[in-house]
Amino acid sequence: MKLLVFYNMEKNRFGRWVMQGFPAKYHALFGFGFMTFTGPKERVSESLVKHELIHHRQAEREGWVRWNYNYYRQTYCYGYLDNIYEVEAYDGMGEPLTFEERKLVDLPFSHESCWAIS
């Protein structure tokens, strides 16, 4: 499934409603084949993109329906920070984005990211 990525979602009514929902204000959101970020592409942090891409890989690994069921069950039973999917995503946030990941989310390439190709 192709991943759709939307930036600058705070600029439209739907984006403000979803991204600033009650009780927390989200800076990024991952769903069935899409990823949204509140800020413009140039200002979104690479670690946040990496976090959401880890969720994308988790969903591909388990299947979209199973991942969503398990993700929300984990959150309900153990809380957001003890959710195993969030623990995995937070642990992987420090890794740099690969060339393929930058291409997938349509981020500009830097000289540092060119050296990361292996």
Order of alpha helices (4+ residues) and beta strands (2+ residues): beta-alpha-beta-beta-alpha-alpha-alpha-alpha-alpha
